[in-house]
């Protein structure tokens, strides 16, 4: 029996009930009807339940999904998805590219209008262009961080820690390995079945295919075809042409389904899509920061046009936050803390993500032991959020980069050691920290060597491409008039 992940209405309903509570709707009456009919909980880790539901339950789930979508939200005013409303909700929204301002070259010029605690003292130098070597380090860092997290993706935090401890790697500093791990432990915490054969220390041979690398490749392809003025409709067309539905998951798969059903963007992100605040858009954000060095506003706006195909509210903000932070890092001028503060300026001030970022920075500064930071984040989010939700994962990435002070090994290892979306979190932390490192040689050799300057993918003609070539292509888009 084929149980297609992420699309069965009876599997979506439980996720939408949780999402409703998070975004300020009251779903109790709908949930009562679902439980009374024998409706199941959402699958805990997988994208589909093990057994087919009755036709009655499936039809009921479809009706209830639509009812939930119509419920009013008390957070609607604080968490808009429309770009103009997002800007109006960000008192420190960055100015446009600073080389257009008279004070762009001055030491006191600032792209942030407010002196609020979250505001970044951002003033990029005029005519900023990213260094080729820095972009190569960013691609390499994204790959290494993703690869580190792949074997333990979907495992609970206790499992991540136990597998690291079993091989003397408890304070994570290098790749996971199966050597020395007991069969009993592996029975309790099995490696991710899609990753074990290509992502443990003993069998890494180049960068295997992963959506955390495929999505930036799609973004690069998007820019090569349409330039920075692309529209959300351009993103949709590219997906229909180049992204097979079987290579998507969660919000992306549902947006793909919606497109095939004749639903147009941005409604593709909303229609029966309970995953619209998960990490999918965040994973696509890096290329928008890499190609807008020194212009966090443009990076955020570009990320927004990409994200709204599949996501809303905090799912969109997570992408904008990441893109803006990377745009600051791409100047080679700021430390990781200033970059994160810059990212924070494009997140609506009263949103859940804004509170999560602020809390993560504060907690990371309060504890010398990162395990305590992780424990506090899990205590705050684990009971209420799915492990793929953008809010806790963005908080973990922020805490990891802050606590490691931007150091590459410290950043990727902390991001992965915190659990949740380990591969994607390691990738984003690795991208930021690699970019800040400035070049491939600044990354420790044990992270670079197994990658063999080779990436596997099904995206267009990128299979087998080297990270140096990807950096060159990214640089062309960053500097295209």
C-alpha positions as MATLAB code, in Angstrom:
seq = 'XXXXXXXXXXXXXXXXXXXXXXXXXXXXXXXXXXXXXXXXXXXXXXXXXXXXXXXXXXXXXXXXXXXXXXXXXXXXXXXXXXXXXXXXXXXXXXXXXXXXXXXXXXXXXXXXXXXXXXXXXXXXXXXXXXXXXXXXXXXXXXXXXXXXXXXXXXXXXXXXXXXXXXXXXXXXXXXXXXXXXXXXXXXXXXXXXXXXXXXXXXXXXXXXXXXXXXXXXXXXXXXXXXXXXXXXXXXXXXXXXXXXXXXXXXXXXXXXXXXXXXXXXXXXXXXXXXXXXXXXXXXXXXXXXXXXXXXXXXXXXXXXXXXXXXXXXXXXXXXXXXXXXXXXXXXXXXXXXXXXXXXXXXXXXXXXXXXXXXXXXXXXXXXXXXXXXXXXXXXXXXXXXXXXXXXXXXXXXXXXXXXXXXXXXXXXXXXXXXXXXXXXXXXXXXXXXXXXXXXXXXXXXXXXXXXXXXXXXXXXXXXXXXXXXXXXXXXXXXXXX';
ca = [
       0.000    0.000    0.000;
       1.371    3.410   -1.000;
       0.913    6.066    1.685;
       2.065    9.317    0.103;
       3.630   11.578    2.731;
       2.445   15.085    3.589;
      -0.796   15.092    1.575;
      -3.353   12.750    3.159;
      -6.145   14.978    4.628;
      -6.552   12.739    7.690;
      -2.831   13.205    8.433;
      -2.944   16.970    7.850;
      -5.802   17.639   10.259;
      -3.826   16.975   13.430;
      -1.032   19.266   12.236;
      -3.541   22.022   11.455;
      -5.044   21.757   14.937;
      -1.596   22.362   16.435;
      -0.858   25.178   13.985;
      -4.167   26.856   14.819;
      -3.274   27.055   18.502;
       0.147   28.478   17.664;
      -1.152   31.224   15.394;
      -3.948   32.446   17.648;
      -7.048   30.518   16.509;
      -9.297   28.509   18.826;
      -9.776   25.013   17.348;
     -11.388   23.228   20.306;
     -14.830   22.773   18.707;
     -13.302   21.392   15.508;
     -11.010   19.096   17.480;
     -13.964   17.728   19.469;
     -15.749   16.763   16.259;
     -12.598   15.128   14.900;
     -11.989   13.083   18.044;
     -15.626   12.061   18.290;
     -15.420   10.656   14.773;
     -12.333    8.643   15.691;
      -9.864   10.957   13.993;
      -6.190   10.168   14.770;
      -3.371   12.379   15.939;
      -0.908   13.662   13.363;
       2.036   11.317   12.697;
       4.772   12.162   15.184;
       7.802   12.057   12.896;
       6.816   10.649    9.501;
       4.796   12.422    6.834;
       2.006    9.865    6.751;
       0.198    7.503    9.084;
       0.646    3.763    8.726;
      -2.968    2.924    7.873;
      -5.515    4.251    5.411;
      -8.440    6.141    6.921;
     -12.053    5.493    6.003;
     -13.649    7.525    3.237;
     -15.813    9.224    5.854;
     -12.790   10.343    7.907;
     -11.017   11.623    4.813;
     -13.984   13.718    3.720;
     -14.483   14.989    7.269;
     -10.823   15.983    7.461;
     -11.131   18.001    4.258;
     -14.174   19.843    5.603;
     -12.534   20.527    8.961;
      -9.349   21.808    7.339;
     -11.459   24.419    5.560;
     -13.310   25.296    8.767;
     -10.039   25.780   10.619;
      -8.765   28.068    7.869;
     -11.797   30.325    8.368;
     -11.289   30.766   12.122;
     -10.211   34.280   13.153;
      -6.732   34.726   14.609;
      -5.937   37.055   17.489;
      -2.381   37.340   16.111;
      -3.354   38.446   12.599;
      -2.405   42.100   13.106;
       0.954   41.251   14.676;
       1.942   38.589   12.151;
       1.122   39.679    8.591;
       2.418   37.963    5.459;
       1.964   40.859    3.021;
       5.322   42.579    2.504;
       4.046   46.121    3.008;
       2.428   45.104    6.289;
       5.613   43.306    7.371;
       7.635   46.463    6.740;
       5.115   48.520    8.711;
       5.548   46.060   11.604;
       9.351   46.452   11.619;
      10.350   49.775   13.207;
      14.016   49.164   12.309;
      13.528   48.004    8.724;
      16.870   48.566    6.935;
      17.259   51.312    4.384;
      17.878   50.488    0.753;
      21.413   49.824   -0.501;
      23.573   52.316    1.371;
      25.747   53.425   -1.572;
      22.743   55.534   -2.628;
      22.947   57.531    0.618;
      25.162   60.581    1.099;
      26.663   59.172    4.308;
      27.248   55.661    2.948;
      30.995   55.794    3.380;
      31.037   57.461    6.778;
      31.813   55.593    9.950;
      28.594   56.829   11.512;
      26.214   56.112    8.631;
      23.553   53.572    9.579;
      21.033   51.552    7.662;
      18.945   51.157   10.790;
      16.834   54.105   11.816;
      16.150   53.139   15.417;
      18.370   52.569   18.411;
      16.273   49.738   19.811;
      18.163   46.861   21.507;
      17.580   44.567   18.535;
      18.773   47.043   15.940;
      22.065   46.372   14.150;
      24.640   49.145   13.681;
      24.638   48.295    9.987;
      26.308   50.494    7.406;
      27.645   48.501    4.489;
      30.452   50.030    2.438;
      29.412   51.357   -0.978;
      29.478   49.016   -3.996;
      29.870   45.975   -1.796;
      30.620   42.741   -3.650;
      31.051   39.328   -2.026;
      34.464   37.712   -2.276;
      34.588   34.592   -4.432;
      36.444   32.670   -1.749;
      33.932   33.702    0.902;
      31.089   32.403   -1.253;
      32.935   29.133   -1.745;
      33.324   28.850    2.023;
      29.600   29.543    2.426;
      28.644   26.748    0.006;
      31.159   24.400    1.643;
      29.942   25.368    5.096;
      26.340   24.758    4.128;
      27.242   21.325    2.779;
      29.347   20.317    5.784;
      26.752   21.457    8.309;
      23.992   19.627    6.449;
      26.078   16.456    6.150;
      26.904   16.504    9.860;
      23.226   16.609   10.777;
      21.900   14.089    8.243;
      22.482   10.836   10.200;
      20.535   12.024   13.254;
      17.661   13.809   11.547;
      14.262   12.853   13.074;
      15.903   11.525   16.253;
      14.944   12.977   19.659;
      17.488   15.060   21.517;
      18.362   12.166   23.831;
      19.195   10.060   20.781;
      21.460   12.686   19.253;
      23.346   12.991   22.515;
      23.562    9.248   23.119;
      24.977    8.483   19.666;
      27.577   11.226   20.015;
      28.531   10.088   23.525;
      28.944    6.471   22.409;
      31.937    7.367   20.239;
      33.599    9.943   22.480;
      32.084   12.816   20.517;
      29.660   14.016   23.187;
      30.672   17.645   22.864;
      30.192   17.369   19.136;
      33.312   18.349   17.190;
      33.408   16.053   14.162;
      31.329   13.666   12.037;
      29.094   10.998   13.513;
      30.337    7.431   13.133;
      28.880    3.962   13.608;
      32.219    2.595   14.790;
      31.935    1.820   18.478;
      28.152    2.239   18.641;
      26.413   -0.799   20.150;
      23.632   -2.658   18.387;
      21.410   -2.034   21.396;
      21.837    1.716   21.097;
      21.217    1.638   17.352;
      18.050   -0.369   17.914;
      16.822    2.372   20.214;
      18.075    5.284   18.103;
      18.588    4.153   14.483;
      20.417    6.408   12.057;
      18.243    8.199    9.542;
      17.677    5.494    6.951;
      18.212    7.841    3.996;
      21.500    9.183    5.294;
      23.446    6.457    7.063;
      25.008    5.045    3.907;
      26.433    8.387    2.782;
      26.815   10.618    5.841;
      28.819    8.813    8.522;
      32.530    9.490    8.827;
      33.494    6.117    7.384;
      31.459    6.434    4.178;
      31.367   10.123    3.178;
      32.383   10.442   -0.470;
      31.452   13.917   -1.625;
      28.257   15.731   -0.710;
      25.211   13.465   -1.215;
      21.935   14.838   -2.470;
      19.908   16.694    0.137;
      17.119   19.247   -0.072;
      19.196   21.638    2.045;
      21.549   21.940   -0.950;
      18.995   21.339   -3.695;
      16.956   24.375   -2.630;
      19.813   26.912   -2.913;
      20.624   25.365   -6.300;
      17.033   25.991   -7.382;
      17.375   29.542   -6.105;
      20.544   29.998   -8.134;
      18.765   28.619  -11.200;
      15.890   31.015  -10.550;
      18.244   33.999  -10.515;
      20.071   32.861  -13.642;
      16.768   32.679  -15.535;
      14.917   35.682  -14.151;
      17.376   37.882  -12.262;
      16.651   39.540   -8.949;
      13.341   40.925  -10.182;
      11.796   37.445  -10.280;
       8.191   37.060   -9.138;
       6.546   34.398   -7.016;
       4.918   33.140  -10.208;
       8.417   32.656  -11.658;
       9.292   30.510   -8.638;
       6.157   28.453   -9.222;
       6.950   27.912  -12.903;
      10.486   26.867  -12.084;
       9.228   24.323   -9.560;
       6.789   22.863  -12.059;
       9.577   22.562  -14.628;
      12.487   21.450  -12.463;
      11.291   20.068   -9.121;
       9.590   16.660   -9.180;
       6.812   16.379   -6.556;
       8.541   13.349   -5.075;
      11.525   15.564   -4.200;
       9.376   17.851   -2.066;
       7.980   17.509    1.432;
       5.631   19.250    3.850;
       4.727   22.814    2.757;
       6.544   22.450   -0.569;
       4.636   19.300   -1.496;
       1.301   20.891   -0.643;
       2.126   24.045   -2.612;
       3.105   21.826   -5.533;
      -0.216   19.980   -5.214;
      -2.092   23.268   -5.046;
      -0.402   24.518   -8.213;
      -1.441   21.348  -10.043;
      -5.004   21.911   -8.795;
      -5.072   25.371  -10.373;
      -4.550   27.368   -7.171;
      -2.342   30.404   -7.758;
       0.306   31.949   -5.471;
       0.207   33.120   -2.742;
      -2.915   31.024   -2.007;
      -0.727   27.976   -2.664;
       0.787   28.577    0.761;
      -2.540   28.693    2.593;
      -4.854   26.120    1.102;
      -4.963   23.028    3.342;
      -1.310   23.565    4.219;
      -0.647   23.142    7.953;
       3.128   23.221    7.339;
       3.228   26.858    6.233;
       5.288   27.926    9.252;
       7.841   25.109    9.050;
      11.453   25.349    7.885;
      11.042   24.903    4.134;
      11.363   28.575    3.176;
      14.235   29.109    5.613;
      16.178   26.381    3.771;
      15.807   28.367    0.529;
      16.952   31.705    1.920;
      20.753   31.640    1.713;
      21.071   32.419   -1.982;
      19.062   35.617   -1.504;
      21.529   36.820    1.112;
      24.598   35.722   -0.854;
      23.459   37.713   -3.887;
      22.562   40.923   -2.043;
      25.730   41.709   -0.061;
      25.344   44.849    1.993;
      21.642   45.159    1.198;
      19.667   43.248    3.840;
      16.414   44.907    2.799;
      16.753   43.640   -0.777;
      17.762   40.199    0.481;
      14.711   40.043    2.743;
      12.360   41.188   -0.001;
      13.817   38.634   -2.413;
      13.427   35.891    0.195;
       9.833   37.016    0.763;
       8.906   36.620   -2.923;
      10.344   33.103   -2.843;
       8.858   32.112    0.521;
       5.225   33.122   -0.024;
       4.767   30.375   -2.614;
       4.786   27.889    0.265;
       4.747   29.707    3.614;
       3.036   32.397    5.650;
       3.866   34.583    8.667;
       6.692   33.135   10.782;
       7.638   30.652    8.071;
       8.259   33.639    5.798;
       9.971   35.707    8.504;
      12.470   32.899    9.145;
      13.570   33.082    5.511;
      13.760   36.877    5.571;
      15.736   36.846    8.837;
      18.263   34.405    7.415;
      18.635   36.231    4.096;
      19.164   39.611    5.771;
      21.714   38.227    8.230;
      23.637   36.601    5.381;
      23.528   39.807    3.341;
      25.274   41.536    6.237;
      27.791   38.703    6.593;
      28.556   38.833    2.850;
      30.142   42.269    3.234;
      33.025   40.783    5.214;
      32.663   43.707    7.607;
      30.532   42.564   10.547;
      30.763   39.899   13.224;
      28.072   37.293   13.696;
      26.262   39.254   16.396;
      25.827   42.331   14.188;
      24.664   40.081   11.354;
      22.015   38.461   13.547;
      20.870   41.868   14.776;
      20.545   42.950   11.150;
      18.428   39.882   10.430;
      16.235   40.692   13.390;
      15.324   44.095   11.886;
      13.235   42.467    9.130;
      11.132   40.400   11.549;
       7.852   41.982   12.749;
       8.459   43.264   16.250;
       5.487   41.565   17.933;
       5.770   38.218   16.147;
       6.528   34.879   17.739;
       9.768   34.670   15.749;
      10.969   38.023   17.060;
      10.440   36.848   20.625;
      12.156   33.537   19.849;
      15.244   35.224   18.383;
      15.541   37.640   21.288;
      15.140   34.809   23.793;
      17.738   32.677   21.989;
      20.332   35.438   22.038;
      19.681   36.099   25.709;
      19.855   32.432   26.738;
      23.025   31.859   24.705;
      24.653   34.668   26.640;
      23.583   33.325   30.018;
      25.105   29.824   29.854;
      28.671   28.751   29.186;
      27.483   25.182   28.625;
      25.539   24.965   25.367;
      23.674   21.882   26.590;
      21.922   24.148   29.071;
      20.951   26.493   26.242;
      19.505   23.571   24.297;
      17.652   22.259   27.334;
      16.055   25.648   27.863;
      14.994   25.901   24.212;
      13.484   22.413   24.288;
      11.652   23.190   27.523;
      10.157   26.235   25.832;
       9.138   24.707   22.497;
       9.245   20.905   22.343;
       5.810   20.246   23.841;
       3.956   22.642   21.549;
       5.904   22.752   18.251;
       6.637   20.129   15.636;
      10.347   19.422   15.261;
      10.250   21.053   11.797;
       8.579   24.304   12.872;
      10.536   27.425   11.904;
      10.256   29.187   15.265;
      12.206   26.735   17.464;
      14.650   25.883   14.678;
      15.420   29.545   14.002;
      15.918   30.039   17.726;
      18.370   27.120   17.838;
      20.362   28.400   14.837;
      20.523   31.854   16.416;
      21.627   30.458   19.765;
      24.289   28.257   18.135;
      25.825   31.104   16.127;
      25.700   33.437   19.124;
      27.170   30.952   21.593;
      29.969   29.919   19.198;
      30.768   33.567   18.432;
      30.603   32.678   14.729;
      33.368   30.033   14.896;
      32.727   27.485   12.157;
      33.129   24.197   14.020;
      31.410   25.568   17.099;
      28.477   26.893   15.074;
      27.672   23.780   13.031;
      28.239   21.398   15.938;
      26.061   23.407   18.301;
      23.298   23.711   15.710;
      23.263   19.949   15.093;
      23.685   18.983   18.749;
      20.430   20.773   19.579;
      18.297   18.289   17.668;
      15.115   19.092   15.712;
      15.839   19.761   12.008;
      19.501   18.821   12.361;
      20.526   18.763    8.694;
      18.898   22.065    7.780;
      20.030   23.795   10.975;
      23.603   22.643   10.459;
      23.420   23.857    6.859;
      22.235   27.369    7.745;
      24.723   27.745   10.590;
      27.482   26.454    8.306;
      26.565   28.910    5.568;
      26.728   31.914    7.904;
      29.880   30.787    9.694;
      31.591   29.778    6.445;
      30.849   33.152    4.903;
      32.222   34.915    7.973;
      35.359   32.729    7.850;
      36.176   34.314    4.515;
      37.487   31.392    2.487;
      37.711   27.598    2.222;
      41.140   27.407    3.823;
      39.697   29.000    6.960;
      37.482   25.931    7.465;
      39.180   22.994    9.230;
      40.393   20.355    6.770;
      38.397   17.539    8.353;
      35.191   19.303    7.263;
      36.399   20.091    3.726;
      38.326   17.030    2.615;
      35.520   14.403    2.614;
      33.354   16.672    0.450;
      35.892   16.322   -2.405;
      34.610   19.522   -4.017;
      31.700   17.538   -5.420;
      27.959   17.782   -4.914;
      25.255   15.308   -5.953;
      21.859   16.637   -6.992;
      18.999   16.127   -9.414;
      18.586   19.895   -9.961;
      19.068   20.838  -13.629;
      22.684   20.255  -14.701;
      24.332   20.821  -11.316;
      25.098   17.182  -10.478;
      28.806   16.742   -9.778;
      29.448   20.485   -9.665;
      32.257   21.741   -7.428;
      31.740   24.284   -4.691;
      34.261   26.581   -6.371;
      32.112   26.574   -9.518;
      28.968   27.248   -7.485;
      30.714   30.187   -5.847;
      31.579   31.569   -9.281;
      27.976   31.250  -10.489;
      26.693   32.870   -7.293;
      29.187   35.715   -7.666;
      27.915   36.369  -11.200;
      24.366   36.773   -9.874;
      25.523   38.940   -6.971;
      27.283   41.332   -9.326;
      24.852   41.259  -12.244;
      23.626   44.818  -12.985;
];
